[in-house]
Amino acid sequence: MSLIIDPSKELEAALKMQARAEGLDTPEYARRLLERALGIDESSAQSNDLHSQTGPDKAQSFERWAAGHPKRPPLPDSAFQRENMIRDAE
């Protein structure tokens, strides 16, 4: 099915910016937004059936789930140093 939407310039710019931030093209990002808004997100529907999936199928489900999250830069090594995680009581 194809769907034509005539967004305002502001909406189009916002969609493009958010899609780029998540590493997706604009149509894919818009499709995922619609799925979430309608409660038919593919990754959540598939996660309900994980107990019957094989190892490779579970890996594919995980990859799809992870792809739906925004791309973030990795944490620096200093984030994992004890003194940066635990503040001793003084």
C-alpha positions as CSV (number, residue, x, y, z in Angstrom):
1,M,0.0,0.0,0.0
2,S,1.2,3.5,-0.8
3,L,0.2,6.5,1.2
4,I,0.7,10.1,0.2
5,I,0.9,12.7,3.0
6,D,1.3,16.4,2.3
7,P,3.2,17.6,5.5
8,S,3.9,21.2,6.3
9,K,7.4,22.3,5.7
10,E,8.1,22.3,9.5
11,L,6.8,18.8,9.8
12,E,8.8,17.6,6.9
13,A,12.0,19.2,8.2
14,A,11.4,17.6,11.7
15,L,10.8,14.2,10.2
16,K,14.0,14.4,8.1
17,M,16.0,15.6,11.1
18,Q,14.7,12.8,13.4
19,A,15.1,10.1,10.7
20,R,18.7,11.2,10.1
21,A,19.4,11.2,13.8
22,E,18.2,7.6,14.0
23,G,20.1,6.5,10.9
24,L,17.0,5.9,8.9
25,D,15.5,7.3,5.7
26,T,12.5,9.5,6.1
27,P,9.8,7.0,4.8
28,E,11.1,4.2,7.1
29,Y,11.1,6.6,10.1
30,A,7.6,7.7,9.3
31,R,6.4,4.1,8.9
32,R,7.9,3.2,12.3
33,L,6.2,6.3,13.9
34,L,2.8,5.2,12.5
35,E,3.3,1.6,13.8
36,R,4.1,2.9,17.3
37,A,1.2,5.3,17.3
38,L,-1.2,2.6,16.2
39,G,0.3,0.0,18.6
40,I,1.3,-2.4,15.9
41,D,5.1,-2.1,16.3
42,E,6.5,-5.2,14.5
43,S,9.3,-5.7,17.1
44,S,6.9,-5.8,20.0
45,A,4.6,-8.2,18.2
46,Q,7.5,-10.5,17.4
47,S,9.0,-10.3,20.9
48,N,5.8,-12.1,22.2
49,D,6.7,-15.1,20.2
50,L,10.4,-15.4,21.3
51,H,9.9,-18.7,23.2
52,S,9.1,-20.5,19.9
53,Q,12.0,-19.0,17.9
54,T,15.3,-20.6,17.1
55,G,18.6,-19.0,17.9
56,P,19.1,-17.3,14.5
57,D,15.4,-16.1,14.6
58,K,16.0,-14.6,18.1
59,A,19.1,-12.9,16.8
60,Q,17.2,-11.4,13.9
61,S,14.4,-10.2,16.3
62,F,17.1,-8.6,18.4
63,E,18.7,-6.9,15.5
64,R,15.3,-5.5,14.4
65,W,14.6,-4.3,17.9
66,A,18.0,-2.6,18.2
67,A,17.7,-0.9,14.8
68,G,14.6,0.8,16.1
69,H,16.5,2.7,18.7
70,P,18.4,5.9,18.2
71,K,22.1,5.7,17.4
72,R,24.2,6.9,20.3
73,P,28.0,7.5,20.5
74,P,29.8,4.9,22.6
75,L,30.7,5.8,26.2
76,P,34.3,6.7,26.9
77,D,36.5,4.3,28.9
78,S,36.4,6.7,31.8
79,A,32.7,6.0,32.2
80,F,33.6,2.5,33.4
81,Q,36.2,3.5,36.0
82,R,35.2,2.9,39.6
83,E,35.7,6.4,40.7
84,N,33.3,7.7,38.1
85,M,30.6,5.3,39.0
86,I,30.7,5.1,42.8
87,R,31.0,8.0,45.0
88,D,32.3,6.9,48.4
89,A,30.5,8.5,51.4
90,E,32.6,11.1,53.0
